[in-house]
Amino acid sequence: MLNNQLYRDTNAEDEFNIYRIVQVVWMTDNWEHPPENDKVFDCSIHFPQSGKAIKLENIQKLQTRWGKEGLAFQQHVQSVLNIY
């Protein structure tokens, strides 16, 4: 998180009507060439550029690929990012 400020989106009609400014850095052993989203999620996902939080369980492609596999998704991400 880049600051401690909470921002409210007064136009939002969904449950995520607050947000914070964050910067995400993939943790990897190869900082020069971090993995692409498609490799991390093992499916092609387009994330909106709005910066708003989204629930991964609401992304149909992700659910189709990983929905029934329990902790397999978390284990896959750990493997791709070399987090042990």
C-alpha positions in Angstrom: 0.0 0.0 0.0 1.3 3.4 -0.9 -0.6 5.4 1.7 -3.0 5.0 4.6 -5.9 6.9 3.0 -9.2 5.2 2.3 -11.0 6.6 -0.7 -14.8 6.2 -1.2 -16.4 5.7 -4.6 -19.8 7.3 -4.2 -20.9 6.1 -7.7 -20.3 2.4 -6.9 -23.3 0.2 -6.5 -21.4 -2.9 -5.6 -20.0 -4.0 -2.2 -16.5 -2.6 -3.0 -17.2 1.1 -2.7 -13.9 1.9 -1.0 -10.4 1.5 -2.3 -6.7 2.3 -1.5 -3.8 3.1 -3.7 -1.6 0.1 -4.0 1.2 -1.2 -6.2 1.6 -4.8 -6.9 4.9 -6.5 -7.6 5.1 -10.1 -8.5 7.5 -11.9 -6.2 9.8 -13.9 -8.4 13.3 -15.1 -8.5 13.8 -13.4 -11.9 13.1 -9.7 -11.3 14.2 -8.8 -14.9 11.3 -10.9 -16.4 8.4 -11.4 -14.0 5.7 -13.8 -15.1 2.8 -12.7 -17.1 -0.8 -12.8 -15.7 -1.6 -15.7 -18.0 1.1 -17.8 -16.5 0.3 -16.9 -12.9 -3.4 -17.6 -13.3 -3.0 -20.4 -15.9 -5.7 -18.9 -18.0 -6.3 -15.7 -20.0 -7.9 -13.0 -17.8 -8.5 -9.4 -18.6 -8.3 -7.3 -15.4 -10.0 -3.9 -15.6 -7.7 -0.9 -15.4 -10.0 0.9 -12.9 -8.0 -0.2 -10.0 -11.1 -1.4 -8.1 -10.9 -4.5 -6.1 -12.6 -7.6 -7.6 -13.2 -11.0 -6.1 -11.3 -13.7 -7.9 -14.3 -16.0 -7.4 -16.3 -13.7 -9.6 -14.0 -14.2 -12.6 -15.6 -16.9 -14.7 -12.5 -18.0 -16.6 -10.6 -18.4 -13.3 -13.5 -20.4 -11.8 -13.7 -22.6 -14.9 -10.0 -23.4 -14.7 -9.5 -23.6 -10.9 -13.0 -23.7 -9.2 -13.1 -27.4 -8.3 -9.4 -27.9 -7.4 -9.3 -26.7 -3.8 -5.8 -25.4 -2.9 -4.4 -26.2 -6.3 -4.6 -22.6 -7.5 -2.7 -21.3 -4.4 0.0 -24.1 -4.9 0.2 -23.2 -8.6 0.8 -19.5 -7.8 3.4 -20.4 -5.2 5.2 -22.5 -7.7 5.1 -19.8 -10.5 6.4 -17.1 -8.1 8.8 -19.4 -6.4 7.3 -18.8 -2.9 8.1 -21.6 -0.5 
